[in-house]
Amino acid sequence: GTCLSEYLLVALDELEHAKLDPRVSKYGQSVTSRIYFHFMRELAMEPGAILQCFKETVNAFAGQHGSKMLKLGTDEIEVKVRRTTEHGAETLRLSSSSLGGGYMKMTMLLEHPDPITGNPLRWETVSSTVPSSKEQGSGNRTFGQVHAKRVAARRTGSMYVYDLPGLLKIALSAKLLHGGQKTIALPEDILCATEVVMDWQKKEL
C-alpha cells in the first residue's frame, strides 16, 4: 500500500509536468488523464485481500490529494498485478475509475492473456464474465456522455456535480481510517445523496 501511494504521488507530479507542456496546455481543462501501473512481482495474497488493499490505498490517496487529482483531470487509476496460485500465476487488473459515472468506483477483473503475445483476450469478474460487446457499446455511449459533461464543468472552473458525493465519501472514509478506526468496517452507505430534478413544465420537483 505504501509503495503504491508513493508511486501515485510521483505519477501526479509527472502529470503536472505534462500539463505544462504547451502542446497540452493549449487545450486547457478539456484534457483528462489516467494513471496506469503494472507490477511484475507476484503477490502471495487472495484476490479479496488485494482488492481491499487497493481500495484503502487509493481512497486514502484520493482523500488526501483529491483536489490535485481534480485539477489535473485524473479520471482513472489502473493497477495490474500478478498473483501466485497453485495452478501458476494469474493477472488481476484493478481499477478506480470515474469514466462510467460516479467518482473513482472500484473494480477488479481477472485477465486472460494470449499465451503467445501476452495481449489480453478477455476479462472476468470473480463470478461472471465481462459484459458482451453489445453491452460494452452501450457502456461506451454512457462514458462519452459522462465525459462530455465532466469536461464542460471543468472548462468553467467547476466540477462535475456527481463527483462531489463520491469525493466527500472518500475523504470521510480516509479521515476515519487515519483517525485510528482501521478495525471497524466502514458501511457502504457512509454518505448518501439524493438528486432533485425540476420539471419545468409542471414547475415542481
DAGI-V76537 format. One record per residue. RES is the residue in one small letter. PHI is phi as a letter, one per 40 degrees, with the letter a starting at -180 (999 if undefined). D_FIRST is the distance of its C-alpha to the first C-alpha in Angstrom with 1 decimal. Layout:
RES,PHI,D_FIRST + RES,PHI,D_FIRST
This chain:
g,999,0.0 + t,c,3.8 + c,c,5.4 + l,c,5.2 + s,d,6.2 + e,c,8.8 + y,c,10.0 + l,c,10.5 + l,c,12.5 + v,c,14.5 + a,c,15.2 + l,c,16.6 + d,c,18.8 + e,c,20.0 + l,c,20.9 + e,c,22.7 + h,c,24.7 + a,c,25.6 + k,c,26.9 + l,c,29.2 + d,c,30.8 + p,d,34.3 + r,c,34.1 + v,b,31.2 + s,c,32.1 + k,c,35.5 + y,c,34.1 + g,g,32.7 + q,c,30.3 + s,c,31.1 + v,c,28.4 + t,b,25.1 + s,b,21.9 + r,b,19.1 + i,b,15.9 + y,b,15.5 + f,b,13.3 + h,b,14.4 + f,c,12.6 + m,c,15.5 + r,c,14.1 + e,c,14.9 + l,c,12.6 + a,c,14.6 + m,b,13.2 + e,c,15.1 + p,d,14.8 + g,c,14.5 + a,c,11.5 + i,c,9.7 + l,c,11.0 + q,c,10.1 + c,c,6.3 + f,c,7.1 + k,d,9.5 + e,c,8.0 + t,c,5.5 + v,c,8.6 + n,c,11.1 + a,c,10.0 + f,c,10.1 + a,c,13.4 + g,c,14.7 + q,c,14.6 + h,b,15.6 + g,d,17.5 + s,c,20.8 + k,c,19.9 + m,c,18.6 + l,c,21.9 + k,c,23.9 + l,c,22.5 + g,g,23.0 + t,c,19.6 + d,b,20.2 + e,a,17.6 + i,b,14.1 + e,b,14.2 + v,b,12.0 + k,b,13.9 + v,b,12.9 + r,b,15.3 + r,b,15.6 + t,c,18.2 + t,b,21.1 + e,c,24.5 + h,b,26.1 + g,h,24.0 + a,c,20.8 + e,b,20.0 + t,b,18.1 + l,b,16.0 + r,b,15.8 + l,b,13.4 + s,b,14.8 + s,b,14.7 + s,b,18.2 + s,b,21.1 + l,c,23.6 + g,c,25.2 + g,h,25.7 + g,g,23.7 + y,b,20.6 + m,f,17.3 + k,c,18.0 + m,c,15.6 + t,a,17.0 + m,b,16.2 + l,b,19.0 + l,c,20.2 + e,c,21.6 + h,b,24.9 + p,c,25.8 + d,c,29.3 + p,c,30.0 + i,c,31.9 + t,c,30.2 + g,g,26.7 + n,c,26.8 + p,c,25.5 + l,c,28.4 + r,a,27.1 + w,b,24.1 + e,b,24.2 + t,c,22.4 + v,c,22.2 + s,b,25.8 + s,a,27.5 + t,c,27.8 + v,c,27.0 + p,d,29.9 + s,c,33.0 + s,c,34.0 + k,c,36.2 + e,c,33.5 + q,c,31.2 + g,c,34.1 + s,c,34.2 + g,c,30.5 + n,c,31.1 + r,c,33.8 + t,c,31.7 + f,d,29.0 + g,c,31.9 + q,c,33.2 + v,c,30.0 + h,c,29.2 + a,c,32.7 + k,c,32.6 + r,c,29.2 + v,c,30.6 + a,c,33.9 + a,c,32.2 + r,c,30.3 + r,c,33.6 + t,c,35.1 + g,g,32.4 + s,b,31.2 + m,b,28.4 + y,c,28.6 + v,d,29.6 + y,c,27.6 + d,c,24.3 + l,c,25.1 + p,d,24.6 + g,c,21.2 + l,c,20.1 + l,c,21.6 + k,c,19.9 + i,c,16.4 + a,c,17.4 + l,c,19.0 + s,c,16.1 + a,c,13.8 + k,c,16.8 + l,c,17.2 + l,c,13.8 + h,c,14.0 + g,c,17.5 + g,g,16.7 + q,b,17.2 + k,c,14.1 + t,c,16.8 + i,c,18.6 + a,c,18.3 + l,c,18.4 + p,c,21.3 + e,c,21.2 + d,c,24.2 + i,c,22.8 + l,a,24.6 + c,b,27.5 + a,b,29.5 + t,b,33.0 + e,c,34.6 + v,b,38.2 + v,b,40.3 + m,c,43.8 + d,c,46.6 + w,c,48.7 + q,c,51.8 + k,c,52.0 + k,f,50.6 + e,a,48.4 + l,c,44.7
